[in-house]
């Protein structure tokens, strides 16, 4: 399992070398984006191709990307290699696994409007109880951290946000993060935090059955 992060200065335009690694369709899409969102989106694709190329032993521009029926990014030329991609303001993240599905998520720590309402949409009962005891100065980071835990798992599972952030809980235990819920085989998945500096929070998730093999 490999996880890579890349910081992006969104005040600077994407470098010509980064543009050159995009497909024609990706360049067209990037050209239609806002100037603020474009650099990190381009860098996320460049980071993904660079990480995969290093793993496969090929040039980044030779890496072909596709999507599976659930919308997850896949490598048509390397079906045994699983990838996940995420980006937010100022940073992008890529996870790669050779042992099974993987999911990664990253969020910039920023003010959240109506945090109590967001918490009720994201957290399960036990998590909401914990949320009620979090000191006010720590609440934004606490909530965004939980969001990344859950979204990373849903990406690994392939269900995405429609799979329901409140349909399961992720709790911190002495043994690490543990998935708890009355949902389909919650014991199958693991979740771990990824160090991302003080401006961002990030997490990666995967299949417990594959940990020993990766």
VENQUI-V875267 format. One record per residue. N is the residue number from 1. PSI is psi in whole degrees, 0 to 359 (999 if undefined). Layout:
n=N psi=PSI
n=N psi=PSI
This chain:
n=1 psi=126
n=2 psi=137
n=3 psi=130
n=4 psi=137
n=5 psi=147
n=6 psi=123
n=7 psi=147
n=8 psi=127
n=9 psi=104
n=10 psi=356
n=11 psi=349
n=12 psi=137
n=13 psi=154
n=14 psi=142
n=15 psi=153
n=16 psi=324
n=17 psi=325
n=18 psi=315
n=19 psi=323
n=20 psi=340
n=21 psi=357
n=22 psi=152
n=23 psi=168
n=24 psi=319
n=25 psi=320
n=26 psi=322
n=27 psi=320
n=28 psi=317
n=29 psi=315
n=30 psi=323
n=31 psi=334
n=32 psi=353
n=33 psi=163
n=34 psi=156
n=35 psi=332
n=36 psi=324
n=37 psi=342
n=38 psi=313
n=39 psi=317
n=40 psi=327
n=41 psi=315
n=42 psi=314
n=43 psi=326
n=44 psi=319
n=45 psi=322
n=46 psi=316
n=47 psi=316
n=48 psi=311
n=49 psi=324
n=50 psi=316
n=51 psi=314
n=52 psi=319
n=53 psi=319
n=54 psi=321
n=55 psi=318
n=56 psi=345
n=57 psi=39
n=58 psi=179
n=59 psi=144
n=60 psi=323
n=61 psi=350
n=62 psi=352
n=63 psi=121
n=64 psi=136
n=65 psi=147
n=66 psi=189
n=67 psi=141
n=68 psi=175
n=69 psi=339
n=70 psi=2
n=71 psi=1
n=72 psi=144
n=73 psi=140
n=74 psi=165
n=75 psi=101
n=76 psi=330
n=77 psi=356
n=78 psi=68
n=79 psi=341
n=80 psi=356
n=81 psi=124
n=82 psi=140
n=83 psi=158
n=84 psi=151
n=85 psi=140
n=86 psi=151
n=87 psi=153
n=88 psi=181
n=89 psi=118
n=90 psi=358
n=91 psi=149
n=92 psi=160
n=93 psi=144
n=94 psi=135
n=95 psi=141
n=96 psi=134
n=97 psi=142
n=98 psi=5
n=99 psi=353
n=100 psi=178
n=101 psi=145
n=102 psi=150
n=103 psi=142
n=104 psi=146
n=105 psi=150
n=106 psi=141
n=107 psi=142
n=108 psi=135
n=109 psi=116
n=110 psi=164
n=111 psi=140
n=112 psi=124
n=113 psi=139
n=114 psi=59
n=115 psi=327
n=116 psi=321
n=117 psi=319
n=118 psi=319
n=119 psi=319
n=120 psi=336
n=121 psi=341
n=122 psi=323
n=123 psi=148
n=124 psi=177
n=125 psi=311
n=126 psi=324
n=127 psi=322
n=128 psi=322
n=129 psi=318
n=130 psi=318
n=131 psi=321
n=132 psi=342
n=133 psi=1
n=134 psi=130
n=135 psi=144
n=136 psi=317
n=137 psi=339
n=138 psi=357
n=139 psi=320
n=140 psi=308
n=141 psi=319
n=142 psi=313
n=143 psi=317
n=144 psi=326
n=145 psi=315
n=146 psi=323
n=147 psi=314
n=148 psi=323
n=149 psi=312
n=150 psi=318
n=151 psi=324
n=152 psi=318
n=153 psi=317
n=154 psi=326
n=155 psi=317
n=156 psi=320
n=157 psi=333
n=158 psi=7
n=159 psi=337
n=160 psi=188
n=161 psi=326
n=162 psi=343
n=163 psi=344
n=164 psi=101
n=165 psi=331
n=166 psi=357
n=167 psi=357
n=168 psi=166
n=169 psi=149
n=170 psi=119
n=171 psi=145
n=172 psi=125
n=173 psi=174
n=174 psi=335
n=175 psi=4
n=176 psi=192
n=177 psi=137
n=178 psi=137
n=179 psi=130
n=180 psi=128
n=181 psi=164
n=182 psi=72
n=183 psi=178
n=184 psi=108
n=185 psi=59
n=186 psi=334
n=187 psi=352
n=188 psi=336
n=189 psi=148
n=190 psi=154
n=191 psi=141
n=192 psi=147
n=193 psi=152
n=194 psi=124
n=195 psi=128
n=196 psi=19
n=197 psi=180
n=198 psi=343
n=199 psi=346
n=200 psi=159
n=201 psi=146
n=202 psi=157
n=203 psi=157
n=204 psi=148
n=205 psi=156
n=206 psi=189
n=207 psi=122
n=208 psi=330
n=209 psi=344
n=210 psi=356
n=211 psi=314
n=212 psi=336
n=213 psi=343
n=214 psi=999
